[in-house]
Amino acid sequence: MKSSIARRIDIRVVAALLSFASIVAAQPASGPLNIQGLDQFSASGVRSRAMGGTGVASALDASALFSNPASLGQLTSFEIRAGGLFASTRRQQTQEWVPMRPLPGLSALFEGLTGTIKTPDSLGIAGLPLSAWSALQRQYDNITPNWERSSTAAQPLSLAAAMPLTFEGVDFVAAIGISQVINLDQYYQNNNSMSPYLGQQRPDPFLITDRLDTLHVKWYQYTRTREGSAYGITPGLSFTLLPGLRIGGSATILTGSSDDDERRLERGLVNIAIGDGKPNNFMVDSVTYSQAKSGTSDYKGTLFTFGLQFEQQHYSVGLTIRPPMTITRTWDREVTGVGAARNPYPLEVVYPATGPFRESGKDELEYPLTYSLGIVLKPTEKWMLAFDYELRNLADVELTSTPGGTVSHPWVNSKGVTRIGAEYRLSTLLALRGGYREDVQAFSPDGSAIVDEPARGGVYSLGAGISLGNILIDAAYEYSVLKYQDLYQSNVNYNTRRQHQFMMEVAYRF
């Protein structure tokens, strides 16, 4: 694989790879922890999750409050239901580096291979020591480029109650519930983070202006972790206007918190000598420094949903609209640093202060109008086929951050999401379900061939429903996989996230 990558790259680009002397920010993939996770909206009903996340036209129970409140009108008796979730997640990153002809030891260093190379002698001349630039460059730690991490979590999913009522001849259903609206869990790690990043393709390289220069690259391990959820308290109403025609609305008061952690461990300072505009040698100097940023984030917002459902014997159509909304993240963290930098160029290479000190601020995310369309086909009494399409247009989300008051569009996803699901009723006691939904991310992988093309994954689901008189039990299993590549002219990082989720919901109808 490495040789095939190398053949596709002209060695003449190496000078461009090593020419980011004026760029001080780290690579985008190793960007700071701020609003990650706020694009991960959760589907709430277990029956809906088993059917690929469909629910705009297919919801039948009290959990319709969270997907399409108009569908609550199908209930004919008081219902209360509660559900929970268990998740197991495995993440990993594998790096492959391209040997660079002028500096072949550089890629070997980043792959952690120099420790296996025998130290060469002093050009065959006994007693002649090698200079710091000529010696074999080795890493100062035992960190390897590849990593994997597994985690588990158990979380409440939803609690909902709905009651059919009639007032002056008007049928309606009132409901209230609490559910997980956003899963904020995040994790990222790169053991070969650099500033500036060698081989970064976007933005375009900034060429070296001095033909004799030294490029200083901060080489470090970077990790960021976020654990938490945002839950919403949701009251809602559904009105039956005509037989089969229902409208509804709900308001979600969103609150939540997360534990945030960022860590940076300096691995060394890579000094690259430039001669005649080309790299000709490099040296690695030790750096004794690490930084940790630990704190919390609190989230608040209000989400409105308006729904419509039209149901007939063999089909149903649903529509939901969510007006623009704002979610506010208020954060506070402590920053600490340990150690001090030691390198031969103290005037040019500056490392952060050791601290400790506190930082705080606020982010406001303004989301655009969101709509979802659902269609259900019922070819027989036993079969139900569901299709949903949702467009959130996250590329139009506007982020305002303080301190500073900067305004930006942090995400790239302008794509819609398709969900499909099916249910087969074996009998009045048992129903089998399955489905699939797209998992389109809000970020574009580094070096993506199509600018602003989001990373994509998929979620496959299975489930069953059991009716025992007034007791209903719904269970679902989801398997999700996300794979994407961060592509640079110097290396490729293969990122994978696999997740297994088990859900169960128990309901009682009076």
C-alpha positions in Angstrom: 0.0 0.0 0.0 2.8 2.4 0.9 4.6 1.9 -2.4 1.4 2.4 -4.4 0.9 5.7 -2.6 4.4 6.7 -3.2 4.2 6.0 -6.9 1.3 8.4 -7.2 3.2 11.3 -5.7 5.8 13.2 -7.6 8.8 13.8 -5.4 9.0 17.4 -6.6 6.1 18.3 -4.2 8.3 17.7 -1.2 9.5 21.3 -1.1 5.9 22.3 -0.9 5.2 19.8 1.8 7.8 21.4 4.0 6.8 25.0 3.4 4.3 26.0 5.9 6.6 28.2 8.0 4.0 30.9 8.3 1.2 28.7 9.4 0.9 28.4 13.1 -2.4 26.5 13.5 -2.5 22.8 13.9 -4.1 20.5 11.2 -7.9 20.7 11.0 -8.4 17.1 12.2 -6.6 18.1 15.4 -8.6 21.2 15.9 -9.6 22.4 19.4 -12.6 21.0 21.3 -15.5 23.4 21.0 -18.8 22.5 19.5 -18.1 18.9 18.5 -21.2 16.7 19.1 -23.8 19.4 18.7 -24.7 17.9 15.3 -25.5 14.5 16.7 -29.3 14.6 17.2 -30.8 11.4 18.5 -33.9 9.5 17.5 -36.0 8.7 20.5 -38.5 5.9 20.1 -37.1 2.3 20.3 -39.6 1.2 17.6 -38.5 4.1 15.5 -34.8 3.2 16.0 -35.4 -0.5 15.1 -37.0 0.8 11.8 -34.0 2.8 10.7 -34.9 5.9 12.6 -38.1 6.4 10.6 -41.0 8.0 12.5 -42.4 11.0 10.7 -45.3 8.9 9.3 -44.8 5.6 11.0 -44.9 6.4 14.7 -47.8 4.7 16.6 -47.2 5.3 20.3 -46.4 8.0 22.9 -42.8 8.4 21.5 -44.3 10.0 18.5 -44.1 13.1 20.7 -40.4 13.3 19.8 -40.6 12.6 16.0 -44.0 13.9 14.8 -46.4 15.1 17.5 -49.3 14.9 15.0 -49.0 11.1 15.1 -50.1 11.1 18.7 -53.6 11.3 17.5 -53.6 7.6 16.7 -53.6 6.7 20.4 -56.9 5.6 21.8 -55.9 5.0 25.4 -53.6 6.5 28.0 -50.0 5.3 27.6 -46.8 5.7 29.5 -43.4 4.3 28.3 -39.8 4.4 29.4 -36.6 3.4 27.6 -32.9 3.1 28.1 -29.8 2.4 26.0 -26.5 0.6 26.3 -23.7 1.4 23.8 -20.3 -0.1 23.1 -18.0 2.0 20.9 -14.6 1.1 19.3 -12.5 3.8 17.6 -9.1 3.4 15.9 -6.7 5.2 13.6 -4.1 3.7 11.3 -1.5 5.9 9.7 0.6 5.2 6.5 3.5 7.4 5.6 5.1 8.1 2.2 8.9 7.9 2.2 10.3 11.2 1.1 13.4 11.0 -1.1 15.4 14.0 0.3 14.5 13.0 3.9 13.7 9.3 4.1 14.3 9.2 7.8 11.5 11.7 8.4 8.7 9.3 7.5 10.5 6.5 9.3 10.5 8.7 12.4 6.8 9.4 12.3 6.0 5.7 11.8 8.1 4.9 14.9 10.6 2.8 12.9 13.9 4.5 13.7 14.2 2.6 16.9 14.7 -0.6 14.9 17.5 0.9 12.8 21.1 0.2 13.7 23.0 3.4 14.6 25.5 4.0 11.7 29.2 4.6 12.4 31.0 7.9 11.8 31.5 7.4 8.1 33.8 4.5 8.9 36.4 6.8 10.6 37.0 5.6 14.2 36.8 8.3 16.8 34.9 10.8 14.5 31.6 11.7 16.2 28.6 12.5 14.2 27.1 16.0 14.5 23.5 16.5 15.8 22.3 16.9 12.2 24.0 13.9 10.9 23.2 11.4 13.7 20.3 9.0 13.3 17.2 10.8 14.6 15.1 8.8 17.0 12.0 9.6 18.9 12.3 10.4 22.6 9.3 8.3 23.7 7.7 4.9 22.9 4.5 6.3 21.3 3.5 4.6 18.0 1.4 6.2 15.3 -1.6 3.8 15.4 -4.1 3.6 18.3 -7.5 2.1 19.2 -9.9 2.8 22.0 -13.0 1.1 23.3 -15.7 2.5 25.6 -19.1 1.6 27.0 -22.0 3.7 28.3 -25.5 3.2 29.6 -27.9 6.1 29.3 -31.7 6.8 29.8 -33.3 7.3 26.4 -36.8 8.5 27.0 -39.8 8.7 29.3 -43.2 9.7 27.8 -46.9 9.7 28.6 -49.8 10.5 26.4 -53.6 10.7 27.0 -56.5 11.0 24.5 -59.0 13.7 25.4 -62.2 15.2 23.9 -63.3 18.8 24.5 -66.5 20.2 23.0 -66.4 17.6 20.3 -62.8 18.1 19.4 -60.5 15.1 19.7 -57.0 15.7 20.8 -54.1 14.0 22.6 -51.9 15.7 25.2 -48.5 14.3 25.9 -45.3 15.1 27.9 -41.9 13.5 27.9 -38.2 13.7 28.4 -35.7 12.3 26.0 -32.1 12.4 24.9 -32.0 15.1 22.1 -28.2 15.2 21.5 -25.5 12.7 22.2 -22.4 14.8 22.9 -19.9 11.9 23.2 -16.7 12.6 21.2 -13.2 11.3 21.0 -10.3 12.0 18.7 -6.6 11.2 18.9 -3.6 11.8 16.6 -0.2 10.7 17.8 1.6 12.6 15.0 0.0 16.0 15.2 2.2 18.8 13.9 2.2 22.6 13.7 2.6 23.4 10.9 1.4 20.1 9.4 3.8 18.6 6.8 2.0 17.5 3.7 -1.3 19.4 4.3 -3.0 19.9 1.0 -5.8 22.4 2.0 -5.3 25.3 2.4 -2.7 25.5 -0.4 0.9 25.4 0.7 2.6 28.7 1.5 5.9 28.6 -0.3 9.2 29.3 1.3 10.4 32.8 0.4 14.0 32.4 1.7 16.1 29.9 -0.1 18.2 29.4 3.0 16.0 28.8 6.0 15.1 26.4 8.9 11.6 25.2 9.3 10.6 24.4 12.9 7.8 21.9 13.4 6.1 21.3 16.7 5.5 17.5 16.9 3.0 16.3 19.6 0.4 13.8 20.6 -3.1 15.3 20.7 -6.3 13.9 22.3 -9.8 15.4 22.9 -12.6 13.8 24.8 -16.2 14.9 25.5 -18.8 12.9 27.5 -22.3 14.0 28.0 -25.8 14.4 26.7 -28.4 17.1 26.2 -31.9 16.1 27.3 -35.2 17.9 26.5 -38.5 18.2 28.4 -41.2 18.2 25.7 -44.9 18.9 26.1 -47.0 18.4 23.0 -50.6 18.3 21.5 -52.2 16.5 18.6 -55.6 17.5 17.0 -57.7 15.4 14.7 -59.2 17.7 12.1 -60.8 15.1 9.8 -60.8 11.3 9.8 -57.1 10.5 9.2 -55.9 14.1 9.1 -54.1 15.3 12.2 -51.9 18.2 13.2 -49.7 18.6 16.2 -47.0 20.7 17.9 -44.4 20.4 20.6 -41.8 22.5 22.4 -38.6 21.0 23.8 -36.8 22.8 26.6 -33.2 21.7 26.1 -30.6 21.4 28.9 -27.5 19.4 29.2 -23.8 19.3 30.2 -20.6 17.5 29.2 -17.2 16.9 30.7 -14.5 18.2 28.3 -10.8 17.3 28.2 -8.0 18.2 25.8 -4.4 17.0 26.1 -1.3 17.8 24.2 2.0 16.0 24.8 5.0 17.4 23.0 7.1 14.7 21.4 9.8 16.9 20.0 10.8 19.8 17.8 11.6 18.8 14.2 14.1 21.3 12.7 14.3 21.0 8.9 17.2 22.7 7.1 16.3 24.3 3.8 19.0 24.9 1.2 18.4 26.3 -2.3 14.7 26.2 -1.6 14.7 22.4 -0.9 14.9 20.4 2.3 18.3 18.7 2.7 18.5 17.6 6.4 16.6 17.5 9.6 17.2 17.2 13.4 14.8 16.3 16.2 15.3 18.1 19.5 13.7 17.1 22.8 10.9 19.1 24.3 9.7 18.5 27.9 6.2 20.0 27.9 2.5 18.8 28.2 -0.7 20.7 28.4 -4.2 19.8 29.7 -7.4 21.6 29.4 -10.2 20.2 31.6 -13.6 21.6 32.3 -17.3 21.5 31.6 -19.8 22.8 29.1 -23.5 23.6 29.7 -26.1 23.6 26.9 -29.4 25.4 26.6 -32.0 25.9 23.9 -35.6 25.7 22.8 -36.8 23.5 20.0 -40.2 23.7 18.4 -41.7 21.0 16.1 -44.9 21.3 14.1 -46.3 18.2 12.4 -48.9 17.0 10.0 -50.1 13.5 9.3 -52.6 12.1 6.8 -53.4 8.4 7.2 -55.4 6.1 4.9 -55.9 2.4 4.9 -52.8 1.5 2.8 -50.6 4.5 3.2 -49.7 7.5 5.4 -47.9 10.7 4.8 -46.2 12.8 7.5 -44.5 16.2 7.5 -42.6 18.0 10.3 -41.1 21.5 10.4 -38.7 22.9 12.9 -38.2 26.6 12.8 -34.7 28.1 13.3 -33.4 27.7 16.8 -30.4 28.7 18.9 -28.4 26.4 21.2 -26.0 28.1 23.7 -22.9 26.5 25.0 -21.4 28.1 28.1 -18.0 26.6 29.0 -15.4 26.9 31.7 -12.1 25.0 32.0 -8.7 25.0 33.8 -5.5 25.0 31.7 -2.3 23.6 33.1 1.1 22.9 31.6 4.0 20.8 32.9 7.6 21.1 31.9 9.6 23.6 29.9 10.7 23.8 26.3 14.3 23.1 25.4 15.4 23.7 21.9 18.2 25.5 20.1 15.9 28.2 18.7 14.2 29.8 21.7 13.6 33.1 20.0 11.7 31.5 17.1 9.8 28.6 18.7 7.4 29.6 21.6 5.4 27.1 23.7 2.3 28.0 25.8 2.6 29.1 29.4 2.5 26.5 32.1 -0.3 28.1 34.1 -2.5 27.1 35.8 -5.2 29.5 34.7 -8.9 29.4 33.9 -10.6 30.1 30.6 -14.4 30.6 30.0 -16.6 31.7 27.2 -19.9 31.2 25.3 -20.8 29.8 21.9 -24.1 30.4 20.2 -25.2 28.1 17.4 -28.0 29.3 15.2 -29.6 26.4 13.3 -31.7 27.0 10.1 -35.2 25.7 9.3 -35.4 21.9 9.3 -38.0 19.8 7.7 -38.7 16.1 7.4 -41.0 14.1 5.1 -42.2 10.6 5.8 -44.2 8.1 3.7 -45.6 4.8 4.9 -46.9 2.0 2.7 -49.1 -0.8 4.0 -49.5 -3.3 1.2 -51.0 -5.9 3.6 -52.2 -6.0 7.2 -48.9 -7.6 8.2 -46.4 -5.4 6.3 -45.4 -1.7 6.9 -42.7 0.0 4.8 -41.5 3.4 6.0 -39.4 6.1 4.2 -38.1 9.3 5.8 -36.1 12.2 4.4 -34.7 15.0 6.6 -32.9 18.1 5.6 -31.1 20.1 8.4 -28.6 21.9 6.2 -25.9 22.1 8.8 -23.7 24.1 6.4 -25.9 27.1 7.2 -25.4 26.8 11.0 -23.9 30.1 12.2 -21.5 30.1 15.2 -20.9 33.1 17.3 -18.1 32.7 19.9 -17.1 34.9 22.8 -14.8 36.3 23.9 -13.9 37.8 20.6 -17.4 37.8 19.0 -16.2 35.9 15.9 -18.8 34.6 13.5 -18.3 31.5 11.4 -19.9 28.6 9.6 -18.2 25.6 11.3 -19.9 22.7 9.5 -20.1 21.6 5.9 -23.1 19.2 5.7 -25.8 20.5 3.4 -27.0 17.0 2.5 -30.3 15.4 3.4 -30.5 12.2 5.3 -32.5 9.2 4.1 -34.0 6.6 6.4 -35.8 3.4 5.5 -37.5 0.8 7.7 -39.9 -2.1 7.7 -42.2 -3.9 10.1 -43.7 -7.4 9.8 -46.4 -8.5 12.2 -46.1 -12.2 12.7 -49.2 -12.1 15.0 -51.0 -9.8 17.4 -48.3 -10.6 19.9 -45.0 -10.2 17.9 -43.7 -7.8 15.4 -40.3 -7.9 13.7 -38.5 -4.8 12.5 -35.4 -3.7 10.5 -34.0 -0.6 8.8 -31.1 1.5 7.7 -30.3 5.2 7.9 -27.5 7.4 6.6 -25.1 8.9 9.1 -23.8 12.0 7.4 -21.2 13.9 9.4 -20.9 17.7 9.8 -17.2 17.7 8.9 -15.2 17.1 5.8 -12.1 14.8 6.1 -8.7 16.6 5.7 -7.6 16.6 2.1 -11.0 15.5 0.8 -11.0 15.2 -3.0 -14.3 17.1 -3.1 -14.1 20.3 -1.0 -16.6 20.4 1.8 -17.9 16.8 1.1 -18.9 15.4 4.5 -17.8 12.1 5.8 -20.5 9.4 5.6 -21.4 6.4 7.6 -24.3 4.1 8.0 -26.5 2.6 10.7 -28.1 -0.8 10.4 -30.9 -1.8 12.8 -33.0 -4.8 13.9 -35.7 -5.1 16.5 -38.9 -6.6 17.8 -42.1 -5.7 19.6 -44.0 -7.9 22.0 -47.6 -7.2 23.1 -48.7 -8.8 26.4 -52.1 -7.4 27.0 -51.7 -3.9 28.3 -47.9 -4.3 28.5 -45.8 -3.6 25.4 -42.0 -4.3 25.1 -39.9 -2.9 22.3 -36.3 -3.8 21.7 -33.8 -2.7 19.1 -30.2 -3.2 18.1 -28.1 -0.8 16.0 -24.8 -1.3 14.4 -23.2 1.8 13.0 -19.9 2.2 11.2 -18.1 5.3 10.1 -14.9 5.2 8.0 -13.0 8.1 6.5 -9.5 9.1 5.5 -7.5 12.2 6.3 -5.4 12.5 3.2 -2.1 14.5 3.0 0.7 14.5 0.6 2.9 13.0 3.3 0.6 10.4 4.8 -2.9 8.9 5.0 -4.8 8.5 8.3 -7.5 5.8 8.2 -10.1 6.5 10.8 -12.8 4.0 11.9 -15.6 4.2 14.4 -17.8 1.1 15.1 -20.7 1.2 17.6 -23.2 -1.4 18.9 -26.3 0.0 20.7 -28.9 -2.0 22.5 -32.2 -0.3 23.4 -35.3 -1.4 25.3 -38.6 0.3 26.0 -41.4 -0.8 28.2 -44.9 0.7 28.0 -48.3 0.3 29.7 -51.6 1.2 28.2 -54.5 1.7 30.6 
